[in-house]
Amino acid sequence: MLILGKWVLNALAFLVVANIVPGIHIASFWTALVVALLWGVIGVTLKPLLIILTLPVNILTLGLFTFVINGFFLMLLAKIVEGFEVNGFGAAILGALVLSLLHWFLHAVFRKAALSE
């Protein structure tokens, strides 16, 4: 049940990003669910590999290059998923920043809720 909850929260986070960031559009909640699922698959498979390959640049930029990697993944998902659009790399990086902040906030809230139980 925990995985389903995280999946739905990620989909809602993508909908929030689409409403906040100009240049990112999601057609429906179902499209957001597909994007969230593929985001998780990419995060488990490709992201660790790219983080390791770009480690020197990540160290030099104090980890900020990770936003560029996440923006690249958002652009990749926009090419794969019909109904999900990212208009430009600037929107992708801003979307990655907002998505990271939302994930951080959701993780903090639900971790605190889990610790209080």
PEKA-V858673 format. One record per residue. N is the residue number from 1. RES is the residue in one small letter. SS is DSSP state (helix for helix, strand for strand, loop for the rest). PHI is phi as a letter, one per 30 degrees, with the letter a starting at -180 (999 if undefined). Layout:
BEGIN
[[N RES SS PHI] [N RES SS PHI]]
END
This chain:
BEGIN
[[1 m loop 999] [2 l helix d] [3 i helix d] [4 l helix d] [5 g helix d] [6 k helix d] [7 w helix d] [8 v helix d] [9 l helix d] [10 n helix d] [11 a helix d] [12 l helix d] [13 a helix d] [14 f helix d] [15 l helix d] [16 v helix d] [17 v helix d] [18 a helix d] [19 n helix d] [20 i helix c] [21 v loop d] [22 p loop d] [23 g loop j] [24 i strand c] [25 h strand b] [26 i strand b] [27 a loop d] [28 s loop a] [29 f helix d] [30 w helix d] [31 t helix d] [32 a helix d] [33 l helix d] [34 v helix d] [35 v helix d] [36 a helix d] [37 l helix d] [38 l helix d] [39 w helix d] [40 g helix d] [41 v helix d] [42 i helix d] [43 g helix d] [44 v helix d] [45 t helix c] [46 l helix d] [47 k helix d] [48 p helix d] [49 l helix d] [50 l helix d] [51 i helix d] [52 i helix d] [53 l helix d] [54 t loop c] [55 l helix e] [56 p helix d] [57 v helix d] [58 n helix d] [59 i helix d] [60 l helix d] [61 t loop c] [62 l loop h] [63 g loop j] [64 l loop d] [65 f helix d] [66 t helix d] [67 f helix d] [68 v helix d] [69 i helix d] [70 n helix d] [71 g helix d] [72 f helix d] [73 f helix d] [74 l helix d] [75 m helix d] [76 l helix d] [77 l helix d] [78 a helix d] [79 k helix d] [80 i helix d] [81 v loop c] [82 e loop d] [83 g loop j] [84 f strand c] [85 e strand b] [86 v strand b] [87 n loop c] [88 g loop j] [89 f helix d] [90 g helix d] [91 a helix d] [92 a helix d] [93 i helix d] [94 l helix d] [95 g helix d] [96 a helix d] [97 l helix d] [98 v helix d] [99 l helix d] [100 s helix d] [101 l helix d] [102 l helix d] [103 h helix d] [104 w helix d] [105 f helix d] [106 l helix d] [107 h helix d] [108 a helix d] [109 v helix d] [110 f helix d] [111 r helix d] [112 k helix d] [113 a helix d] [114 a helix d] [115 l helix d] [116 s helix d] [117 e loop d]]
END
